[in-house]
Amino acid sequence: MQIDQAGVRMGLHASGALWLPEHRTVLVADAHFGKAVSFRKLGVPVPSGTTSETLQRLTQLLLDTQAQRLVFLGDFLHSARSHAPATLAALALWRSQHAQLGITLVRGNHDDRAGDPPADLKIQVVNEPLPLGPFALCHHPQPVPGAYVLAGHWHPCITLHGRARQRLRLPCFWLGAQVGVLPAFGAFTGMHPIDPQPGDRVFAIADEVVRHISASGEHARSY
């Protein structure tokens, strides 16, 4: 879906990424690579293969957009336990297949604990905010004077209500007056209900389609 924000045309991708064609850049929030292996090391039985699934989604995103730059809006690795050999090997292989792609990580709270990605992944690592045109690229959704913030961290979702008392939680883009929040991109991440304010725009993702949701409509509200 194509929309305008801060005077810039942007694309909301069904993967949860945000595409800035003017800058040939895609933004991805909260990949949380190695989260599953971190849980398994703690004895928690969780699905395997989530790193591969997330990397496959990244590959498709790059094919769809032909982006020249990828920016992670924080939480690239989930924890220090995410530096598992299999996880790092999968990341290294994917990076070798996209060697010409410029990649930047804006540090988030999980990156503080996990540490920066290995140097051989050739990822530029910076602190927030990272300026890009009229935007400030951040992990934490908080205003930055003179810029429109694009961030992650909250893993936003919206609840849709059907006529037969059905309820469906969907990941969403939440664009407020000063701050926009992207859904979590990782294959193994939770979601957090949002509380949209008047004038906010909410775009939900369902069945590989992005749709505008009226936050005040009778069939769409948060809880």
C-alpha positions as CSV (number, residue, x, y, z in Angstrom):
1,M,0.0,0.0,0.0
2,Q,1.3,3.5,-0.9
3,I,0.7,6.4,1.4
4,D,2.1,9.9,2.1
5,Q,3.7,10.8,5.4
6,A,5.7,13.9,6.2
7,G,5.5,14.9,2.6
8,V,7.2,11.7,1.4
9,R,5.7,8.8,-0.6
10,M,6.2,5.5,1.2
11,G,5.1,1.9,0.9
12,L,3.7,-0.3,3.6
13,H,4.8,-3.8,2.8
14,A,2.7,-6.8,3.8
15,S,5.8,-8.2,5.6
16,G,5.6,-5.4,8.1
17,A,8.5,-3.4,6.5
18,L,8.3,0.2,5.3
19,W,9.6,1.1,1.9
20,L,11.1,4.6,1.1
21,P,11.5,4.6,-2.7
22,E,13.0,8.1,-2.8
23,H,15.9,6.7,-0.6
24,R,15.9,3.2,-2.1
25,T,15.7,2.1,1.6
26,V,13.5,-0.4,3.5
27,L,13.0,-0.2,7.2
28,V,12.4,-3.3,9.4
29,A,11.7,-3.3,13.1
30,D,12.3,-6.0,15.7
31,A,13.7,-9.0,13.8
32,H,14.8,-10.6,17.1
33,F,17.1,-13.1,15.4
34,G,18.0,-16.0,17.7
35,K,15.0,-15.5,20.0
36,A,13.9,-19.1,19.7
37,V,17.4,-20.5,20.4
38,S,17.6,-18.2,23.4
39,F,14.4,-19.7,24.8
40,R,15.6,-23.3,24.1
41,K,18.8,-22.7,25.9
42,L,16.6,-21.8,28.9
43,G,14.7,-25.0,28.6
44,V,11.6,-23.5,27.0
45,P,10.3,-25.7,24.1
46,V,9.6,-23.4,21.2
47,P,9.5,-23.9,17.4
48,S,12.8,-24.1,15.4
49,G,13.4,-22.6,11.9
50,T,12.3,-19.1,12.8
51,T,15.6,-17.5,11.8
52,S,15.4,-19.1,8.3
53,E,11.8,-18.0,8.0
54,T,12.7,-14.4,8.8
55,L,15.6,-14.4,6.4
56,Q,13.3,-15.8,3.6
57,R,10.9,-12.9,4.3
58,L,13.8,-10.4,4.1
59,T,14.9,-11.9,0.7
60,Q,11.4,-11.6,-0.7
61,L,11.2,-8.0,0.6
62,L,14.4,-7.1,-1.2
63,L,13.1,-8.7,-4.4
64,D,9.8,-6.8,-4.2
65,T,11.4,-3.4,-3.6
66,Q,14.8,-3.7,-5.2
67,A,16.1,-1.7,-2.2
68,Q,19.7,-0.7,-2.0
69,R,19.7,-0.2,1.7
70,L,18.2,-2.0,4.7
71,V,17.8,-0.4,8.1
72,F,16.9,-2.4,11.2
73,L,15.0,-0.3,13.7
74,G,16.5,-2.0,16.7
75,D,16.5,-5.5,18.3
76,F,18.5,-7.3,15.6
77,L,19.6,-10.1,17.9
78,H,17.3,-11.1,20.8
79,S,19.9,-11.7,23.5
80,A,23.5,-12.7,24.2
81,R,22.4,-16.4,23.8
82,S,21.4,-15.5,20.2
83,H,25.1,-15.7,19.2
84,A,24.6,-19.5,18.7
85,P,26.7,-21.0,15.9
86,A,23.7,-22.1,13.8
87,T,22.1,-18.7,14.0
88,L,25.3,-16.8,13.1
89,A,26.0,-19.2,10.3
90,A,22.5,-18.6,8.8
91,L,23.0,-14.8,9.0
92,A,26.5,-15.0,7.5
93,L,25.2,-17.1,4.5
94,W,22.3,-14.7,3.9
95,R,24.7,-11.7,4.1
96,S,27.0,-13.3,1.5
97,Q,24.0,-13.6,-0.8
98,H,23.3,-9.9,-0.5
99,A,26.9,-8.6,-0.3
100,Q,26.1,-5.3,-2.2
101,L,23.3,-4.3,0.2
102,G,24.0,-1.5,2.6
103,I,22.7,-2.5,6.1
104,T,22.4,-0.3,9.1
105,L,21.2,-1.2,12.6
106,V,19.8,1.5,14.9
107,R,20.5,0.0,18.4
108,G,17.5,-1.0,20.5
109,N,17.1,-2.2,24.0
110,H,17.8,-5.9,23.1
111,D,20.9,-4.9,21.2
112,D,22.3,-3.4,24.4
113,R,22.1,-6.8,26.0
114,A,22.9,-8.9,23.0
115,G,25.8,-6.8,21.8
116,D,26.5,-5.7,18.2
117,P,26.2,-8.1,15.3
118,P,29.5,-9.9,14.3
119,A,31.8,-7.7,12.2
120,D,31.7,-10.1,9.3
121,L,28.0,-9.3,8.7
122,K,29.2,-5.8,7.7
123,I,26.4,-4.0,9.4
124,Q,26.8,-0.3,10.3
125,V,25.6,0.1,13.9
126,V,24.5,3.5,15.2
127,N,22.6,5.0,18.1
128,E,19.2,6.6,17.7
129,P,18.1,8.8,16.1
130,L,19.4,8.2,12.6
131,P,18.4,11.1,10.2
132,L,17.0,10.3,6.8
133,G,15.2,13.1,4.9
134,P,12.4,14.4,7.1
135,F,12.5,11.3,9.3
136,A,14.3,10.3,12.5
137,L,14.9,6.5,12.4
138,C,14.7,5.2,16.0
139,H,14.0,2.1,18.0
140,H,12.0,3.7,20.8
141,P,8.8,5.5,19.7
142,Q,9.4,9.0,21.2
143,P,9.2,12.4,19.5
144,V,12.4,14.0,18.0
145,P,12.2,17.7,17.5
146,G,12.1,18.7,13.8
147,A,11.5,15.2,12.5
148,Y,8.9,12.6,12.0
149,V,9.9,9.5,13.9
150,L,9.8,6.0,12.4
151,A,10.4,3.4,15.1
152,G,9.7,-0.1,16.4
153,H,9.9,-1.6,19.9
154,W,6.1,-1.9,20.6
155,H,5.2,-4.7,18.2
156,P,1.8,-3.0,17.6
157,C,-1.4,-4.9,16.8
158,I,-5.1,-3.9,16.5
159,T,-8.1,-6.0,17.3
160,L,-10.9,-6.4,14.8
161,H,-14.4,-7.2,15.9
162,G,-16.8,-9.1,13.7
163,R,-20.6,-9.1,13.8
164,A,-20.8,-12.5,15.4
165,R,-18.5,-11.5,18.3
166,Q,-15.4,-12.7,16.5
167,R,-12.1,-11.1,17.5
168,L,-9.0,-11.1,15.5
169,R,-5.6,-9.6,16.5
170,L,-3.6,-8.3,13.6
171,P,-0.1,-6.7,13.4
172,C,-0.3,-3.1,12.2
173,F,1.5,0.1,11.3
174,W,0.5,2.9,13.7
175,L,1.1,6.3,12.4
176,G,0.5,9.1,14.8
177,A,1.0,12.9,14.6
178,Q,4.8,12.8,15.4
179,V,5.7,9.1,15.6
180,G,5.0,6.1,13.4
181,V,5.5,2.6,14.8
182,L,6.2,-0.5,12.5
183,P,5.0,-4.0,13.4
184,A,7.6,-6.5,14.4
185,F,9.2,-8.2,11.4
186,G,10.6,-11.4,13.1
187,A,8.9,-14.7,12.7
188,F,8.9,-15.4,16.5
189,T,7.7,-12.2,18.1
190,G,4.7,-11.2,20.2
191,M,2.2,-8.4,19.7
192,H,1.1,-5.5,21.9
193,P,-2.4,-3.9,21.6
194,I,-2.3,-0.2,20.8
195,D,-4.5,2.7,21.8
196,P,-4.9,4.9,18.8
197,Q,-5.7,8.6,19.3
198,P,-8.0,10.8,17.1
199,G,-6.2,11.5,13.9
200,D,-3.9,8.5,14.0
201,R,-3.8,6.2,11.0
202,V,-3.7,2.4,11.5
203,F,-2.9,-0.1,8.8
204,A,-3.5,-3.7,9.6
205,I,-1.8,-6.7,7.9
206,A,-4.0,-9.8,7.0
207,D,-3.6,-12.4,4.4
208,E,-0.5,-10.7,2.8
209,V,-2.5,-7.5,2.4
210,V,-2.2,-4.1,4.1
211,R,-5.5,-2.4,4.8
212,H,-6.4,0.9,6.4
213,I,-8.4,0.4,9.6
214,S,-10.6,3.1,11.2
215,A,-9.4,3.1,14.8
216,S,-12.8,4.5,15.9
217,G,-15.0,2.2,13.8
218,E,-17.3,-0.3,15.4
219,H,-15.4,-3.3,14.0
220,A,-11.9,-2.1,14.9
221,R,-10.6,-1.0,18.3
222,S,-7.8,-1.8,20.7
223,Y,-8.0,-3.4,24.1
